[in-house]
Amino acid sequence: MPLIKSAIKRAKQNPVRQDRRKPVKSLMKTMMKKMEDFMKDGKKDEATKILPQTHRAIDMAAKINIIHKNNAARKKAKMARLVASK
C-alpha cells in the first residue's frame, strides 16, 4: 500500500482510467481480429465491408491517446494492405 499522498491518489485513479480505456481498446482489437479472420477464410467482401468500421475503431483509440497516432496509422495501413493483397 502506498504511503505518499500522491501515490495513494494514483492508486485510486489507475483502475478507474483502466476501466474507461478498456472498451475502446477491446473494440479495436476485436475489429482487427475479425478482419484477419475474414481474410484467412477468404471472405474478402465481408472484410471490405468492415474495413471502415475497423479504421474508425483504430482512430478512436488514437484520438483518446490509448495508442500513439503513428501506431494507429501503422495498424490502418496493415488492415488496408490485408484487404488489397488477396
N, C-alpha and C positions, 0 to 999 in steps of 0.2 A: 504494500500500500504506500502510495506517495506521501511524503511528509511536507513538501513545499506547496504553498497555496496554489501557485500557477500549475503545478503538476497535478494537483487534485482536480482543478478545473479541466485540464486537458483530458484526464481520465474519464470525466463525465461527458465531455464533448465528443470524444472519438467514437463511441458506439452509436451516438445519435447521427453523426455525419456518415458513418459507415452504412447505417440503415437507409439514409437518404440517397446515397450513391448506388447502392446495390441493385435496385430495379433497372436503372439505366444501363449499367454495365452488363447485367444479365440479359437484357433485351438485345443489346449489341452482339453479344456472343452467340445468342440463340439464332439471330438472323444470319450471322456469318456461317454458323454450322448448317443451317437449312440450305443456304446457297451451295455449300460444299457437297452436301448430301444429294441435292438435286443434280448437280453436275456429275457426281460419281455414278448416279443411277441413269444418266443420260437424258434427263428431263430438262432440256435447255429452255423450253417455253416457260416452265414454271420458274426457273432461275431468273430468266429475263424479266418476268412479271414482278418478282420480289426484290430485284436489284435497287429500284428507287427507295423502297422501304428500308433496305439494308443501309443504303447511303444516309438516309435520314437518321437512323439509329446511331450510326457512327458519328455523324455531325452533331447530334445532341450530346453525345458523350464528350466530344471535343469542346463544345460550347460551354459546358459547365465544369470544365477542367478535370474530367475524370481521366482522359487521355490527352496527350500533347497533340497540337494541331498537325504536326508533321507525322505523328503516328497515325492519326486519322486519315491523312492523305495517302499514306502507305497502304492502309487497310482498304480504302476505297479503290485504289489502283489495283490491288490484288484481286478484289472481287470483280472489277471490270475486266481484267485480263482473263480471269477464270471463265467468264461467260463468253468472251470473244474467242477464246482458244479452241473450243470444240464446235 
